[in-house]
Amino acid sequence: MEDDNPKDTIRGWWASNPMTYGITHGGTEYKSGHEKSTSYELGTREFFETADQRFYGWNTPLHTPQDKFGNLFDYRQFQGKQVLELGCGMGCMAMNWAKKGADVTAVDLNPVAVAQTRRRFEIYGLTGNILEMDAENLNFQEGSFDFAYSWGVLHHSPNLKNALDEIFRVLKPGGATGVMLYNRDSFLYRYTIRTLEGYLHMENEFLNPLELASRYSDGGREEGNPYTWPVTKEEIGDLFNKFKEIRIKVLGTDIEYVLDLALPRLGSWIFPRKLSRALGRRWGWSLWITAKKA
């Protein structure tokens, strides 16, 4: 993708298409089952609650009875600690950290995300430092945070390694990070993006691999976002080379959707839930990478 100002393009697209989890990417209309669709005004409590319900529902295996995303985050370990989120979106995860007692700082390249996260914190009576900032150039001193995380954001950065190096810099010695990145070895990438769109729909004739992944990942029905490049497990070591104790977990929360897409009405029958979850642990769309600063 040739672009003199790629960050401006990325910022503008996400400002126009924020991660609302609506029927359309960036929309605030929602539908559940056979119910009539309902629209909510962006920035209202009803909007946040509805968007959160969708977000949580997509990630059910990652929750514990006590905590949303409790299978990933040890909230109690960081009570009263400095926690940084890179790419706060509509502020759902930052809200959970604030409710659990962390001293939260959340940043996003997109001014709409910053405004909405601030609005959310205001509505829920929470305290946090919400800032518009580029993850590749964080305006924080070295060693500022005990924990830094990012959920499904940094693969949209043209210089992913720079962003990860910035996380390392702003972590305190012994600090930890958790980063979710899309998986280029997933069923979703290999079937829906590379095979279905690339080969069967012949998009490879017009788009290079980066353009194909960008167009048909987030916001694919709206012609996709300007930059998305999933990673592979093999690339993680080089990307996180400054860190120690690097661990990778494949999250397969998308796998049932992909199987039903590939085999309409047959996917859930051929692959019962236990088997589909096993496939998801190997071929899921999301990689959860944890590491520490020495």
Order of alpha helices (4+ residues) and beta strands (2+ residues): alpha-beta-beta-alpha-beta-alpha-beta-alpha-beta-beta-alpha-beta-alpha-alpha-beta-alpha-alpha-alpha-beta
